[in-house]
Amino acid sequence: MPDIKTYETMAMLDLTEGERELLDARLDALAESFAELEKIDADGVEPMVVTVSLQNVLREDAVLKLVVRDDLLANAPSQRDGYFQVPGTL
């Protein structure tokens, strides 16, 4: 496994010695975790793409009744060229 300075160079970072020690310890802990996983006998186990089976949770498309512009404007106190007419503001 590459040392922390190799990763530092690859990521173009400039770490302090304290940061290097902290990251080195965390990388060691991570490597130990993966080493534990390597001990598991997975022969004959089919690989999985996802661990949880999900179904489509989206709703079905539904046709909605749209309001026609003329129906909306029928209740307007004032209209002009197919739009609501409101008092001008400055």
PyMOL Python script that loads the backbone (N, CA, C, O; Angstrom):
from pymol import cmd

cmd.read_pdbstr("""\
ATOM      1  N   MET A   1       0.848  -1.177   0.000  1.00  0.00           N
ATOM      2  CA  MET A   1       0.000   0.000   0.000  1.00  0.00           C
ATOM      3  C   MET A   1       0.892   1.238   0.000  1.00  0.00           C
ATOM      4  O   MET A   1       1.845   1.326   0.774  1.00  0.00           O
ATOM      5  N   PRO A   2       0.574   2.198  -0.878  1.00  0.00           N
ATOM      6  CA  PRO A   2       1.398   3.415  -0.927  1.00  0.00           C
ATOM      7  C   PRO A   2       1.346   4.173   0.397  1.00  0.00           C
ATOM      8  O   PRO A   2       0.368   4.089   1.140  1.00  0.00           O
ATOM      9  N   ASP A   3       2.409   4.909   0.676  1.00  0.00           N
ATOM     10  CA  ASP A   3       2.421   5.687   1.907  1.00  0.00           C
ATOM     11  C   ASP A   3       1.683   7.008   1.693  1.00  0.00           C
ATOM     12  O   ASP A   3       1.325   7.353   0.567  1.00  0.00           O
ATOM     13  N   ILE A   4       1.464   7.731   2.766  1.00  0.00           N
ATOM     14  CA  ILE A   4       0.666   8.957   2.729  1.00  0.00           C
ATOM     15  C   ILE A   4       1.301  10.023   1.839  1.00  0.00           C
ATOM     16  O   ILE A   4       0.586  10.827   1.241  1.00  0.00           O
ATOM     17  N   LYS A   5       2.624  10.041   1.742  1.00  0.00           N
ATOM     18  CA  LYS A   5       3.285  11.045   0.899  1.00  0.00           C
ATOM     19  C   LYS A   5       2.977  10.814  -0.579  1.00  0.00           C
ATOM     20  O   LYS A   5       2.898  11.764  -1.357  1.00  0.00           O
ATOM     21  N   THR A   6       2.805   9.552  -0.959  1.00  0.00           N
ATOM     22  CA  THR A   6       2.438   9.248  -2.343  1.00  0.00           C
ATOM     23  C   THR A   6       1.060   9.813  -2.656  1.00  0.00           C
ATOM     24  O   THR A   6       0.852  10.434  -3.699  1.00  0.00           O
ATOM     25  N   TYR A   7       0.109   9.590  -1.729  1.00  0.00           N
ATOM     26  CA  TYR A   7      -1.230  10.136  -1.922  1.00  0.00           C
ATOM     27  C   TYR A   7      -1.206  11.666  -1.906  1.00  0.00           C
ATOM     28  O   TYR A   7      -1.922  12.315  -2.669  1.00  0.00           O
ATOM     29  N   GLU A   8      -0.397  12.218  -1.050  1.00  0.00           N
ATOM     30  CA  GLU A   8      -0.282  13.672  -0.956  1.00  0.00           C
ATOM     31  C   GLU A   8       0.196  14.245  -2.286  1.00  0.00           C
ATOM     32  O   GLU A   8      -0.320  15.264  -2.746  1.00  0.00           O
ATOM     33  N   THR A   9       1.167  13.603  -2.897  1.00  0.00           N
ATOM     34  CA  THR A   9       1.692  14.054  -4.190  1.00  0.00           C
ATOM     35  C   THR A   9       0.638  13.899  -5.282  1.00  0.00           C
ATOM     36  O   THR A   9       0.445  14.795  -6.104  1.00  0.00           O
ATOM     37  N   MET A  10      -0.040  12.756  -5.282  1.00  0.00           N
ATOM     38  CA  MET A  10      -1.057  12.498  -6.309  1.00  0.00           C
ATOM     39  C   MET A  10      -2.188  13.517  -6.236  1.00  0.00           C
ATOM     40  O   MET A  10      -2.698  13.946  -7.271  1.00  0.00           O
ATOM     41  N   ALA A  11      -2.585  13.910  -5.029  1.00  0.00           N
ATOM     42  CA  ALA A  11      -3.691  14.852  -4.843  1.00  0.00           C
ATOM     43  C   ALA A  11      -3.222  16.307  -4.829  1.00  0.00           C
ATOM     44  O   ALA A  11      -4.025  17.224  -4.655  1.00  0.00           O
ATOM     45  N   MET A  12      -1.929  16.507  -5.012  1.00  0.00           N
ATOM     46  CA  MET A  12      -1.325  17.833  -5.007  1.00  0.00           C
ATOM     47  C   MET A  12      -1.704  18.597  -3.741  1.00  0.00           C
ATOM     48  O   MET A  12      -2.176  19.733  -3.799  1.00  0.00           O
ATOM     49  N   LEU A  13      -1.484  17.945  -2.590  1.00  0.00           N
ATOM     50  CA  LEU A  13      -1.747  18.548  -1.290  1.00  0.00           C
ATOM     51  C   LEU A  13      -0.443  18.923  -0.624  1.00  0.00           C
ATOM     52  O   LEU A  13       0.614  18.396  -0.968  1.00  0.00           O
ATOM     53  N   ASP A  14      -0.517  19.823   0.316  1.00  0.00           N
ATOM     54  CA  ASP A  14       0.635  20.198   1.124  1.00  0.00           C
ATOM     55  C   ASP A  14       0.212  20.049   2.582  1.00  0.00           C
ATOM     56  O   ASP A  14      -0.276  20.996   3.199  1.00  0.00           O
ATOM     57  N   LEU A  15       0.406  18.841   3.126  1.00  0.00           N
ATOM     58  CA  LEU A  15      -0.054  18.528   4.467  1.00  0.00           C
ATOM     59  C   LEU A  15       1.033  18.806   5.499  1.00  0.00           C
ATOM     60  O   LEU A  15       2.229  18.742   5.213  1.00  0.00           O
ATOM     61  N   THR A  16       0.577  19.113   6.696  1.00  0.00           N
ATOM     62  CA  THR A  16       1.525  19.240   7.800  1.00  0.00           C
ATOM     63  C   THR A  16       1.858  17.836   8.299  1.00  0.00           C
ATOM     64  O   THR A  16       1.184  16.869   7.943  1.00  0.00           O
ATOM     65  N   GLU A  17       2.883  17.729   9.110  1.00  0.00           N
ATOM     66  CA  GLU A  17       3.268  16.418   9.627  1.00  0.00           C
ATOM     67  C   GLU A  17       2.141  15.819  10.477  1.00  0.00           C
ATOM     68  O   GLU A  17       1.905  14.611  10.439  1.00  0.00           O
ATOM     69  N   GLY A  18       1.458  16.655  11.230  1.00  0.00           N
ATOM     70  CA  GLY A  18       0.331  16.184  12.041  1.00  0.00           C
ATOM     71  C   GLY A  18      -0.802  15.628  11.181  1.00  0.00           C
ATOM     72  O   GLY A  18      -1.395  14.600  11.508  1.00  0.00           O
ATOM     73  N   GLU A  19      -1.095  16.319  10.079  1.00  0.00           N
ATOM     74  CA  GLU A  19      -2.137  15.846   9.163  1.00  0.00           C
ATOM     75  C   GLU A  19      -1.720  14.525   8.517  1.00  0.00           C
ATOM     76  O   GLU A  19      -2.545  13.628   8.340  1.00  0.00           O
ATOM     77  N   ARG A  20      -0.434  14.408   8.164  1.00  0.00           N
ATOM     78  CA  ARG A  20       0.062  13.153   7.578  1.00  0.00           C
ATOM     79  C   ARG A  20      -0.116  11.992   8.553  1.00  0.00           C
ATOM     80  O   ARG A  20      -0.548  10.909   8.161  1.00  0.00           O
ATOM     81  N   GLU A  21       0.220  12.222   9.832  1.00  0.00           N
ATOM     82  CA  GLU A  21       0.102  11.165  10.831  1.00  0.00           C
ATOM     83  C   GLU A  21      -1.354  10.759  11.026  1.00  0.00           C
ATOM     84  O   GLU A  21      -1.663   9.572  11.128  1.00  0.00           O
ATOM     85  N   LEU A  22      -2.249  11.745  11.077  1.00  0.00           N
ATOM     86  CA  LEU A  22      -3.672  11.465  11.248  1.00  0.00           C
ATOM     87  C   LEU A  22      -4.212  10.657  10.070  1.00  0.00           C
ATOM     88  O   LEU A  22      -4.892   9.649  10.259  1.00  0.00           O
ATOM     89  N   LEU A  23      -3.905  11.106   8.859  1.00  0.00           N
ATOM     90  CA  LEU A  23      -4.385  10.395   7.672  1.00  0.00           C
ATOM     91  C   LEU A  23      -3.761   9.015   7.555  1.00  0.00           C
ATOM     92  O   LEU A  23      -4.425   8.068   7.132  1.00  0.00           O
ATOM     93  N   ASP A  24      -2.496   8.890   7.924  1.00  0.00           N
ATOM     94  CA  ASP A  24      -1.835   7.595   7.877  1.00  0.00           C
ATOM     95  C   ASP A  24      -2.524   6.606   8.819  1.00  0.00           C
ATOM     96  O   ASP A  24      -2.731   5.445   8.463  1.00  0.00           O
ATOM     97  N   ALA A  25      -2.877   7.070  10.020  1.00  0.00           N
ATOM     98  CA  ALA A  25      -3.577   6.209  10.979  1.00  0.00           C
ATOM     99  C   ALA A  25      -4.954   5.809  10.449  1.00  0.00           C
ATOM    100  O   ALA A  25      -5.374   4.662  10.598  1.00  0.00           O
ATOM    101  N   ARG A  26      -5.642   6.750   9.836  1.00  0.00           N
ATOM    102  CA  ARG A  26      -6.970   6.444   9.289  1.00  0.00           C
ATOM    103  C   ARG A  26      -6.881   5.476   8.116  1.00  0.00           C
ATOM    104  O   ARG A  26      -7.717   4.582   7.982  1.00  0.00           O
ATOM    105  N   LEU A  27      -5.872   5.648   7.269  1.00  0.00           N
ATOM    106  CA  LEU A  27      -5.692   4.719   6.150  1.00  0.00           C
ATOM    107  C   LEU A  27      -5.346   3.318   6.645  1.00  0.00           C
ATOM    108  O   LEU A  27      -5.805   2.328   6.075  1.00  0.00           O
ATOM    109  N   ASP A  28      -4.541   3.230   7.699  1.00  0.00           N
ATOM    110  CA  ASP A  28      -4.220   1.922   8.282  1.00  0.00           C
ATOM    111  C   ASP A  28      -5.477   1.249   8.817  1.00  0.00           C
ATOM    112  O   ASP A  28      -5.670   0.050   8.618  1.00  0.00           O
ATOM    113  N   ALA A  29      -6.336   2.012   9.495  1.00  0.00           N
ATOM    114  CA  ALA A  29      -7.586   1.464  10.024  1.00  0.00           C
ATOM    115  C   ALA A  29      -8.487   0.990   8.897  1.00  0.00           C
ATOM    116  O   ALA A  29      -9.142  -0.046   9.013  1.00  0.00           O
ATOM    117  N   LEU A  30      -8.522   1.744   7.812  1.00  0.00           N
ATOM    118  CA  LEU A  30      -9.335   1.363   6.658  1.00  0.00           C
ATOM    119  C   LEU A  30      -8.793   0.084   6.028  1.00  0.00           C
ATOM    120  O   LEU A  30      -9.563  -0.808   5.673  1.00  0.00           O
ATOM    121  N   ALA A  31      -7.482  -0.008   5.890  1.00  0.00           N
ATOM    122  CA  ALA A  31      -6.866  -1.212   5.319  1.00  0.00           C
ATOM    123  C   ALA A  31      -7.151  -2.430   6.193  1.00  0.00           C
ATOM    124  O   ALA A  31      -7.382  -3.522   5.673  1.00  0.00           O
ATOM    125  N   GLU A  32      -7.137  -2.256   7.515  1.00  0.00           N
ATOM    126  CA  GLU A  32      -7.458  -3.357   8.416  1.00  0.00           C
ATOM    127  C   GLU A  32      -8.904  -3.809   8.246  1.00  0.00           C
ATOM    128  O   GLU A  32      -9.196  -5.003   8.320  1.00  0.00           O
ATOM    129  N   SER A  33      -9.796  -2.870   8.022  1.00  0.00           N
ATOM    130  CA  SER A  33     -11.206  -3.214   7.799  1.00  0.00           C
ATOM    131  C   SER A  33     -11.358  -4.069   6.547  1.00  0.00           C
ATOM    132  O   SER A  33     -12.095  -5.056   6.550  1.00  0.00           O
ATOM    133  N   PHE A  34     -10.663  -3.693   5.484  1.00  0.00           N
ATOM    134  CA  PHE A  34     -10.741  -4.471   4.253  1.00  0.00           C
ATOM    135  C   PHE A  34     -10.072  -5.828   4.419  1.00  0.00           C
ATOM    136  O   PHE A  34     -10.502  -6.806   3.807  1.00  0.00           O
ATOM    137  N   ALA A  35      -9.033  -5.902   5.234  1.00  0.00           N
ATOM    138  CA  ALA A  35      -8.374  -7.176   5.487  1.00  0.00           C
ATOM    139  C   ALA A  35      -9.349  -8.138   6.169  1.00  0.00           C
ATOM    140  O   ALA A  35      -9.345  -9.335   5.884  1.00  0.00           O
ATOM    141  N   GLU A  36     -10.182  -7.612   7.069  1.00  0.00           N
ATOM    142  CA  GLU A  36     -11.196  -8.451   7.722  1.00  0.00           C
ATOM    143  C   GLU A  36     -12.193  -8.973   6.693  1.00  0.00           C
ATOM    144  O   GLU A  36     -12.603 -10.132   6.755  1.00  0.00           O
ATOM    145  N   LEU A  37     -12.580  -8.129   5.756  1.00  0.00           N
ATOM    146  CA  LEU A  37     -13.534  -8.562   4.727  1.00  0.00           C
ATOM    147  C   LEU A  37     -12.941  -9.639   3.826  1.00  0.00           C
ATOM    148  O   LEU A  37     -13.661 -10.523   3.360  1.00  0.00           O
ATOM    149  N   GLU A  38     -11.643  -9.572   3.578  1.00  0.00           N
ATOM    150  CA  GLU A  38     -10.998 -10.566   2.724  1.00  0.00           C
ATOM    151  C   GLU A  38     -11.022 -11.957   3.351  1.00  0.00           C
ATOM    152  O   GLU A  38     -10.885 -12.951   2.637  1.00  0.00           O
ATOM    153  N   LYS A  39     -11.191 -12.048   4.658  1.00  0.00           N
ATOM    154  CA  LYS A  39     -11.235 -13.338   5.347  1.00  0.00           C
ATOM    155  C   LYS A  39     -12.559 -14.075   5.128  1.00  0.00           C
ATOM    156  O   LYS A  39     -12.644 -15.280   5.368  1.00  0.00           O
ATOM    157  N   ILE A  40     -13.574 -13.369   4.682  1.00  0.00           N
ATOM    158  CA  ILE A  40     -14.897 -13.975   4.498  1.00  0.00           C
ATOM    159  C   ILE A  40     -14.888 -14.863   3.270  1.00  0.00           C
ATOM    160  O   ILE A  40     -14.435 -14.457   2.200  1.00  0.00           O
ATOM    161  N   ASP A  41     -15.395 -16.083   3.431  1.00  0.00           N
ATOM    162  CA  ASP A  41     -15.496 -17.027   2.317  1.00  0.00           C
ATOM    163  C   ASP A  41     -16.735 -16.677   1.503  1.00  0.00           C
ATOM    164  O   ASP A  41     -17.860 -16.885   1.958  1.00  0.00           O
ATOM    165  N   ALA A  42     -16.535 -16.157   0.322  1.00  0.00           N
ATOM    166  CA  ALA A  42     -17.639 -15.743  -0.530  1.00  0.00           C
ATOM    167  C   ALA A  42     -17.741 -16.618  -1.772  1.00  0.00           C
ATOM    168  O   ALA A  42     -18.376 -16.222  -2.749  1.00  0.00           O
ATOM    169  N   ASP A  43     -17.128 -17.800  -1.755  1.00  0.00           N
ATOM    170  CA  ASP A  43     -17.221 -18.705  -2.900  1.00  0.00           C
ATOM    171  C   ASP A  43     -18.667 -19.137  -3.088  1.00  0.00           C
ATOM    172  O   ASP A  43     -19.331 -19.535  -2.131  1.00  0.00           O
ATOM    173  N   GLY A  44     -19.146 -19.058  -4.300  1.00  0.00           N
ATOM    174  CA  GLY A  44     -20.504 -19.460  -4.614  1.00  0.00           C
ATOM    175  C   GLY A  44     -21.543 -18.396  -4.355  1.00  0.00           C
ATOM    176  O   GLY A  44     -22.724 -18.609  -4.630  1.00  0.00           O
ATOM    177  N   VAL A  45     -21.136 -17.256  -3.832  1.00  0.00           N
ATOM    178  CA  VAL A  45     -22.075 -16.163  -3.589  1.00  0.00           C
ATOM    179  C   VAL A  45     -22.139 -15.297  -4.836  1.00  0.00           C
ATOM    180  O   VAL A  45     -21.123 -14.812  -5.333  1.00  0.00           O
ATOM    181  N   GLU A  46     -23.359 -15.116  -5.329  1.00  0.00           N
ATOM    182  CA  GLU A  46     -23.528 -14.325  -6.545  1.00  0.00           C
ATOM    183  C   GLU A  46     -23.317 -12.842  -6.249  1.00  0.00           C
ATOM    184  O   GLU A  46     -23.888 -12.324  -5.289  1.00  0.00           O
ATOM    185  N   PRO A  47     -22.508 -12.149  -7.054  1.00  0.00           N
ATOM    186  CA  PRO A  47     -22.283 -10.714  -6.823  1.00  0.00           C
ATOM    187  C   PRO A  47     -23.590  -9.939  -6.933  1.00  0.00           C
ATOM    188  O   PRO A  47     -24.467 -10.278  -7.728  1.00  0.00           O
ATOM    189  N   MET A  48     -23.700  -8.892  -6.119  1.00  0.00           N
ATOM    190  CA  MET A  48     -24.895  -8.058  -6.131  1.00  0.00           C
ATOM    191  C   MET A  48     -24.525  -6.650  -6.589  1.00  0.00           C
ATOM    192  O   MET A  48     -23.464  -6.126  -6.251  1.00  0.00           O
ATOM    193  N   VAL A  49     -25.411  -6.062  -7.354  1.00  0.00           N
ATOM    194  CA  VAL A  49     -25.205  -4.681  -7.774  1.00  0.00           C
ATOM    195  C   VAL A  49     -25.710  -3.742  -6.688  1.00  0.00           C
ATOM    196  O   VAL A  49     -25.066  -2.738  -6.383  1.00  0.00           O
ATOM    197  N   VAL A  50     -26.861  -4.065  -6.103  1.00  0.00           N
ATOM    198  CA  VAL A  50     -27.421  -3.295  -5.006  1.00  0.00           C
ATOM    199  C   VAL A  50     -27.768  -4.251  -3.877  1.00  0.00           C
ATOM    200  O   VAL A  50     -28.057  -5.423  -4.118  1.00  0.00           O
ATOM    201  N   THR A  51     -27.741  -3.765  -2.668  1.00  0.00           N
ATOM    202  CA  THR A  51     -28.019  -4.628  -1.530  1.00  0.00           C
ATOM    203  C   THR A  51     -29.468  -4.585  -1.089  1.00  0.00           C
ATOM    204  O   THR A  51     -29.907  -5.445  -0.324  1.00  0.00           O
ATOM    205  N   VAL A  52     -30.218  -3.600  -1.557  1.00  0.00           N
ATOM    206  CA  VAL A  52     -31.611  -3.460  -1.171  1.00  0.00           C
ATOM    207  C   VAL A  52     -32.448  -3.506  -2.443  1.00  0.00           C
ATOM    208  O   VAL A  52     -32.174  -2.791  -3.407  1.00  0.00           O
ATOM    209  N   SER A  53     -33.462  -4.347  -2.435  1.00  0.00           N
ATOM    210  CA  SER A  53     -34.315  -4.393  -3.624  1.00  0.00           C
ATOM    211  C   SER A  53     -35.351  -3.279  -3.528  1.00  0.00           C
ATOM    212  O   SER A  53     -36.150  -3.235  -2.593  1.00  0.00           O
ATOM    213  N   LEU A  54     -35.324  -2.405  -4.483  1.00  0.00           N
ATOM    214  CA  LEU A  54     -36.245  -1.277  -4.515  1.00  0.00           C
ATOM    215  C   LEU A  54     -37.174  -1.421  -5.704  1.00  0.00           C
ATOM    216  O   LEU A  54     -36.807  -1.990  -6.732  1.00  0.00           O
ATOM    217  N   GLN A  55     -38.357  -0.909  -5.554  1.00  0.00           N
ATOM    218  CA  GLN A  55     -39.276  -0.833  -6.669  1.00  0.00           C
ATOM    219  C   GLN A  55     -39.444   0.635  -7.035  1.00  0.00           C
ATOM    220  O   GLN A  55     -39.158   1.525  -6.234  1.00  0.00           O
ATOM    221  N   ASN A  56     -39.900   0.867  -8.226  1.00  0.00           N
ATOM    222  CA  ASN A  56     -40.125   2.229  -8.673  1.00  0.00           C
ATOM    223  C   ASN A  56     -41.138   2.889  -7.742  1.00  0.00           C
ATOM    224  O   ASN A  56     -42.256   2.398  -7.591  1.00  0.00           O
ATOM    225  N   VAL A  57     -40.758   3.976  -7.134  1.00  0.00           N
ATOM    226  CA  VAL A  57     -41.639   4.659  -6.199  1.00  0.00           C
ATOM    227  C   VAL A  57     -42.302   5.879  -6.832  1.00  0.00           C
ATOM    228  O   VAL A  57     -42.957   6.664  -6.146  1.00  0.00           O
ATOM    229  N   LEU A  58     -42.132   6.033  -8.130  1.00  0.00           N
ATOM    230  CA  LEU A  58     -42.758   7.170  -8.803  1.00  0.00           C
ATOM    231  C   LEU A  58     -44.229   6.873  -9.051  1.00  0.00           C
ATOM    232  O   LEU A  58     -44.620   5.717  -9.209  1.00  0.00           O
ATOM    233  N   ARG A  59     -45.022   7.897  -9.082  1.00  0.00           N
ATOM    234  CA  ARG A  59     -46.450   7.724  -9.321  1.00  0.00           C
ATOM    235  C   ARG A  59     -46.708   7.544 -10.817  1.00  0.00           C
ATOM    236  O   ARG A  59     -45.878   7.898 -11.655  1.00  0.00           O
ATOM    237  N   GLU A  60     -47.851   7.000 -11.123  1.00  0.00           N
ATOM    238  CA  GLU A  60     -48.262   6.870 -12.512  1.00  0.00           C
ATOM    239  C   GLU A  60     -48.605   8.255 -13.063  1.00  0.00           C
ATOM    240  O   GLU A  60     -49.061   9.126 -12.323  1.00  0.00           O
ATOM    241  N   ASP A  61     -48.388   8.451 -14.344  1.00  0.00           N
ATOM    242  CA  ASP A  61     -48.794   9.700 -14.965  1.00  0.00           C
ATOM    243  C   ASP A  61     -50.315   9.776 -14.968  1.00  0.00           C
ATOM    244  O   ASP A  61     -50.999   8.790 -15.243  1.00  0.00           O
ATOM    245  N   ALA A  62     -50.824  10.942 -14.664  1.00  0.00           N
ATOM    246  CA  ALA A  62     -52.276  11.133 -14.646  1.00  0.00           C
ATOM    247  C   ALA A  62     -52.621  12.343 -15.497  1.00  0.00           C
ATOM    248  O   ALA A  62     -51.944  13.370 -15.446  1.00  0.00           O
ATOM    249  N   VAL A  63     -53.686  12.208 -16.280  1.00  0.00           N
ATOM    250  CA  VAL A  63     -54.149  13.317 -17.098  1.00  0.00           C
ATOM    251  C   VAL A  63     -54.908  14.275 -16.196  1.00  0.00           C
ATOM    252  O   VAL A  63     -55.819  13.868 -15.475  1.00  0.00           O
ATOM    253  N   LEU A  64     -54.540  15.523 -16.237  1.00  0.00           N
ATOM    254  CA  LEU A  64     -55.197  16.539 -15.422  1.00  0.00           C
ATOM    255  C   LEU A  64     -56.010  17.464 -16.311  1.00  0.00           C
ATOM    256  O   LEU A  64     -55.630  17.759 -17.444  1.00  0.00           O
ATOM    257  N   LYS A  65     -57.133  17.914 -15.778  1.00  0.00           N
ATOM    258  CA  LYS A  65     -57.946  18.865 -16.529  1.00  0.00           C
ATOM    259  C   LYS A  65     -57.295  20.233 -16.388  1.00  0.00           C
ATOM    260  O   LYS A  65     -57.170  20.756 -15.280  1.00  0.00           O
ATOM    261  N   LEU A  66     -56.888  20.799 -17.490  1.00  0.00           N
ATOM    262  CA  LEU A  66     -56.269  22.111 -17.475  1.00  0.00           C
ATOM    263  C   LEU A  66     -57.335  23.193 -17.574  1.00  0.00           C
ATOM    264  O   LEU A  66     -58.379  23.005 -18.197  1.00  0.00           O
ATOM    265  N   VAL A  67     -57.056  24.297 -16.964  1.00  0.00           N
ATOM    266  CA  VAL A  67     -57.979  25.421 -17.009  1.00  0.00           C
ATOM    267  C   VAL A  67     -57.717  26.199 -18.293  1.00  0.00           C
ATOM    268  O   VAL A  67     -56.571  26.489 -18.638  1.00  0.00           O
ATOM    269  N   VAL A  68     -58.762  26.520 -18.971  1.00  0.00           N
ATOM    270  CA  VAL A  68     -58.654  27.268 -20.227  1.00  0.00           C
ATOM    271  C   VAL A  68     -58.524  28.754 -19.890  1.00  0.00           C
ATOM    272  O   VAL A  68     -59.165  29.253 -18.966  1.00  0.00           O
ATOM    273  N   ARG A  69     -57.686  29.446 -20.654  1.00  0.00           N
ATOM    274  CA  ARG A  69     -57.426  30.867 -20.402  1.00  0.00           C
ATOM    275  C   ARG A  69     -58.714  31.689 -20.377  1.00  0.00           C
ATOM    276  O   ARG A  69     -58.885  32.567 -19.531  1.00  0.00           O
ATOM    277  N   ASP A  70     -59.595  31.402 -21.292  1.00  0.00           N
ATOM    278  CA  ASP A  70     -60.849  32.182 -21.348  1.00  0.00           C
ATOM    279  C   ASP A  70     -61.663  32.005 -20.074  1.00  0.00           C
ATOM    280  O   ASP A  70     -62.313  32.946 -19.617  1.00  0.00           O
ATOM    281  N   ASP A  71     -61.632  30.794 -19.493  1.00  0.00           N
ATOM    282  CA  ASP A  71     -62.356  30.560 -18.234  1.00  0.00           C
ATOM    283  C   ASP A  71     -61.746  31.380 -17.103  1.00  0.00           C
ATOM    284  O   ASP A  71     -62.471  31.926 -16.272  1.00  0.00           O
ATOM    285  N   LEU A  72     -60.434  31.467 -17.069  1.00  0.00           N
ATOM    286  CA  LEU A  72     -59.779  32.266 -16.040  1.00  0.00           C
ATOM    287  C   LEU A  72     -60.094  33.745 -16.197  1.00  0.00           C
ATOM    288  O   LEU A  72     -60.412  34.433 -15.227  1.00  0.00           O
ATOM    289  N   LEU A  73     -60.002  34.218 -17.426  1.00  0.00           N
ATOM    290  CA  LEU A  73     -60.214  35.641 -17.676  1.00  0.00           C
ATOM    291  C   LEU A  73     -61.670  36.048 -17.517  1.00  0.00           C
ATOM    292  O   LEU A  73     -61.965  37.235 -17.382  1.00  0.00           O
ATOM    293  N   ALA A  74     -62.582  35.085 -17.529  1.00  0.00           N
ATOM    294  CA  ALA A  74     -64.002  35.407 -17.387  1.00  0.00           C
ATOM    295  C   ALA A  74     -64.276  36.048 -16.030  1.00  0.00           C
ATOM    296  O   ALA A  74     -65.217  36.832 -15.907  1.00  0.00           O
ATOM    297  N   ASN A  75     -63.484  35.736 -15.017  1.00  0.00           N
ATOM    298  CA  ASN A  75     -63.677  36.298 -13.686  1.00  0.00           C
ATOM    299  C   ASN A  75     -62.820  37.540 -13.431  1.00  0.00           C
ATOM    300  O   ASN A  75     -62.902  38.138 -12.358  1.00  0.00           O
ATOM    301  N   ALA A  76     -62.014  37.924 -14.391  1.00  0.00           N
ATOM    302  CA  ALA A  76     -61.133  39.071 -14.195  1.00  0.00           C
ATOM    303  C   ALA A  76     -61.920  40.366 -14.275  1.00  0.00           C
ATOM    304  O   ALA A  76     -62.761  40.520 -15.160  1.00  0.00           O
ATOM    305  N   PRO A  77     -61.663  41.301 -13.367  1.00  0.00           N
ATOM    306  CA  PRO A  77     -62.363  42.587 -13.433  1.00  0.00           C
ATOM    307  C   PRO A  77     -62.000  43.357 -14.704  1.00  0.00           C
ATOM    308  O   PRO A  77     -62.802  44.129 -15.230  1.00  0.00           O
ATOM    309  N   SER A  78     -60.756  43.126 -15.190  1.00  0.00           N
ATOM    310  CA  SER A  78     -60.330  43.831 -16.388  1.00  0.00           C
ATOM    311  C   SER A  78     -59.294  42.959 -17.114  1.00  0.00           C
ATOM    312  O   SER A  78     -58.429  42.342 -16.493  1.00  0.00           O
ATOM    313  N   GLN A  79     -59.411  42.930 -18.438  1.00  0.00           N
ATOM    314  CA  GLN A  79     -58.459  42.145 -19.223  1.00  0.00           C
ATOM    315  C   GLN A  79     -58.132  42.857 -20.522  1.00  0.00           C
ATOM    316  O   GLN A  79     -58.876  43.715 -20.997  1.00  0.00           O
ATOM    317  N   ARG A  80     -56.978  42.465 -21.085  1.00  0.00           N
ATOM    318  CA  ARG A  80     -56.566  43.092 -22.345  1.00  0.00           C
ATOM    319  C   ARG A  80     -55.704  42.101 -23.110  1.00  0.00           C
ATOM    320  O   ARG A  80     -54.743  41.569 -22.553  1.00  0.00           O
ATOM    321  N   ASP A  81     -56.018  41.846 -24.350  1.00  0.00           N
ATOM    322  CA  ASP A  81     -55.276  40.953 -25.241  1.00  0.00           C
ATOM    323  C   ASP A  81     -55.016  39.578 -24.614  1.00  0.00           C
ATOM    324  O   ASP A  81     -53.945  39.002 -24.808  1.00  0.00           O
ATOM    325  N   GLY A  82     -55.976  39.059 -23.875  1.00  0.00           N
ATOM    326  CA  GLY A  82     -55.846  37.726 -23.297  1.00  0.00           C
ATOM    327  C   GLY A  82     -55.070  37.680 -21.996  1.00  0.00           C
ATOM    328  O   GLY A  82     -54.690  36.595 -21.557  1.00  0.00           O
ATOM    329  N   TYR A  83     -54.823  38.817 -21.366  1.00  0.00           N
ATOM    330  CA  TYR A  83     -54.090  38.877 -20.107  1.00  0.00           C
ATOM    331  C   TYR A  83     -54.895  39.677 -19.088  1.00  0.00           C
ATOM    332  O   TYR A  83     -55.749  40.486 -19.450  1.00  0.00           O
ATOM    333  N   PHE A  84     -54.605  39.437 -17.790  1.00  0.00           N
ATOM    334  CA  PHE A  84     -55.194  40.257 -16.753  1.00  0.00           C
ATOM    335  C   PHE A  84     -54.655  41.673 -16.907  1.00  0.00           C
ATOM    336  O   PHE A  84     -53.468  41.871 -17.165  1.00  0.00           O
ATOM    337  N   GLN A  85     -55.529  42.646 -16.749  1.00  0.00           N
ATOM    338  CA  GLN A  85     -55.061  44.039 -16.789  1.00  0.00           C
ATOM    339  C   GLN A  85     -55.114  44.573 -15.359  1.00  0.00           C
ATOM    340  O   GLN A  85     -56.148  44.526 -14.693  1.00  0.00           O
ATOM    341  N   VAL A  86     -53.980  45.078 -14.917  1.00  0.00           N
ATOM    342  CA  VAL A  86     -53.876  45.595 -13.545  1.00  0.00           C
ATOM    343  C   VAL A  86     -53.422  47.049 -13.625  1.00  0.00           C
ATOM    344  O   VAL A  86     -52.874  47.477 -14.641  1.00  0.00           O
ATOM    345  N   PRO A  87     -53.649  47.804 -12.556  1.00  0.00           N
ATOM    346  CA  PRO A  87     -53.190  49.199 -12.581  1.00  0.00           C
ATOM    347  C   PRO A  87     -51.662  49.265 -12.711  1.00  0.00           C
ATOM    348  O   PRO A  87     -50.944  48.436 -12.151  1.00  0.00           O
ATOM    349  N   GLY A  88     -51.198  50.229 -13.434  1.00  0.00           N
ATOM    350  CA  GLY A  88     -49.759  50.418 -13.585  1.00  0.00           C
ATOM    351  C   GLY A  88     -49.113  50.835 -12.278  1.00  0.00           C
ATOM    352  O   GLY A  88     -49.730  51.514 -11.458  1.00  0.00           O
ATOM    353  N   THR A  89     -47.881  50.428 -12.090  1.00  0.00           N
ATOM    354  CA  THR A  89     -47.143  50.821 -10.884  1.00  0.00           C
ATOM    355  C   THR A  89     -45.845  51.479 -11.284  1.00  0.00           C
ATOM    356  O   THR A  89     -45.301  51.200 -12.352  1.00  0.00           O
ATOM    357  N   LEU A  90     -45.358  52.332 -10.447  1.00  0.00           N
ATOM    358  CA  LEU A  90     -44.081  53.004 -10.702  1.00  0.00           C
ATOM    359  C   LEU A  90     -43.019  52.471  -9.819  1.00  0.00           C
ATOM    360  O   LEU A  90     -41.874  52.917  -9.891  1.00  0.00           O
TER     361      LEU A  90
END
""", "prot")
cmd.dss("prot")
cmd.show_as("cartoon", "prot")
cmd.util.cbc("prot")
cmd.orient("prot")
